[in-house]
């Protein structure tokens, strides 16, 4: 039923709660889970905060940290017998999630209900809420 799953994650506690659901979906015919993290460069675009060289090294550091965290998730999925693929990209999270959804032709998106900052989500609208509204695939939202 679900051939390919997109798992967008910010590695927050809520995002981690989605991992057991990914494993439970194994019996639905999963071929692959895409572990997807977006480094939100949209919020880092203000030049007064970072000098260009500092910004590049900061993004590199964030990419390395995300790769290490994604490796832990990948190991959990592999231990359950699930094939995975890691994608770490830069941009605006919602846009990138929707782009990868289309590009990878996913069967379902599994996402945590809240990210790292609940205050920002109150003012800006949560990524998961917008994914539910705009995604073409079914979306499974895992609550905290």
C-alpha positions in Angstrom: 0.0 0.0 0.0 2.7 2.5 1.0 5.6 2.0 -1.3 7.7 5.0 -0.4 7.4 7.2 2.8 8.7 10.7 3.2 9.7 11.4 6.8 10.5 15.1 7.2 12.2 15.7 10.5 13.8 18.4 12.5 15.0 15.8 15.0 12.8 17.2 17.7 11.1 15.0 20.4 7.8 15.0 18.4 9.6 14.0 15.2 11.3 11.1 17.0 7.9 9.9 18.1 7.1 9.2 14.4 9.8 6.5 14.2 7.7 3.7 15.8 4.9 4.5 13.3 7.4 4.2 10.4 8.3 0.8 11.8 4.7 -0.2 12.2 4.0 0.7 8.6 6.6 -1.9 7.5 3.8 -4.5 6.8 2.1 -2.2 4.3 4.6 -2.9 1.6 7.2 -0.2 2.3 10.1 -0.2 -0.1 11.9 2.8 1.3 11.7 5.6 3.9 13.2 8.9 2.9 14.6 10.6 6.0 14.5 14.3 5.0 15.9 17.3 6.9 15.8 20.9 5.7 18.3 23.4 6.9 16.1 26.5 7.1 18.2 29.0 5.2 15.2 31.2 4.8 15.6 32.2 8.4 19.3 32.6 8.1 19.1 35.1 5.2 19.5 38.3 7.2 23.1 39.5 6.5 23.3 41.5 9.7 23.3 38.3 11.7 26.1 36.4 10.0 29.0 37.4 7.8 29.0 35.3 4.6 32.0 33.2 5.7 30.4 32.6 9.1 27.1 31.7 7.4 28.7 29.1 5.2 30.6 27.5 8.2 27.4 27.6 10.3 25.4 25.8 7.5 28.2 23.3 7.2 28.0 22.6 10.9 24.2 22.3 10.8 24.6 19.8 7.8 27.1 17.7 9.7 24.9 17.6 12.8 21.8 16.7 10.8 23.8 13.9 9.0 24.8 12.4 12.4 21.2 12.6 13.7 19.8 11.1 10.4 22.3 8.2 10.8 20.8 7.3 14.1 17.3 7.3 12.6 18.6 5.2 9.7 20.1 2.6 12.0 16.8 2.2 13.8 15.0 1.7 10.5 17.6 -0.7 9.2 17.4 -2.7 12.5 13.7 -3.1 11.7 14.5 -4.3 8.2 13.4 -1.0 6.5 15.5 0.4 3.6 16.1 4.1 4.0 17.6 7.0 2.1 18.8 10.3 3.7 18.4 13.7 2.1 19.6 16.8 3.8 18.9 20.0 1.9 18.7 23.7 2.3 15.7 26.1 1.8 12.3 26.8 3.2 11.0 23.6 4.9 7.5 23.6 3.5 8.6 24.3 -0.1 11.3 21.6 0.1 9.0 19.0 1.6 6.4 19.6 -1.1 9.2 19.5 -3.8 10.6 16.2 -2.6 7.1 14.8 -2.2 6.6 15.3 -5.9 10.2 14.5 -7.0 10.3 11.2 -5.1 6.6 10.2 -5.8 6.0 9.3 -2.2 3.0 7.3 -1.1 2.6 9.0 2.3 4.3 11.6 4.4 4.8 10.9 8.1 5.5 14.0 10.1 5.5 15.2 13.7 2.8 17.6 14.8 5.1 20.2 16.2 8.7 21.2 15.6 11.3 22.7 17.9 9.7 26.0 18.5 6.0 26.1 19.4 6.1 29.9 19.8 7.2 30.5 16.3 4.6 28.0 15.1 1.8 30.0 16.8 2.8 33.1 14.9 3.9 31.7 11.6 1.8 28.5 11.3 3.4 25.1 11.7 5.1 23.3 8.9 3.1 20.2 9.6 -0.2 22.0 9.4 0.8 23.5 6.0 2.0 20.1 4.8 -1.4 18.6 5.6 -3.1 21.4 3.7 -0.9 21.5 0.6 0.5 17.9 0.1 -0.9 15.8 -2.6 -0.1 12.6 -0.7 -1.8 11.4 2.4 -0.2 12.7 5.6 0.1 10.9 8.9 0.7 13.5 11.7 2.1 12.1 14.9 1.1 14.0 18.0 3.5 14.8 20.9 
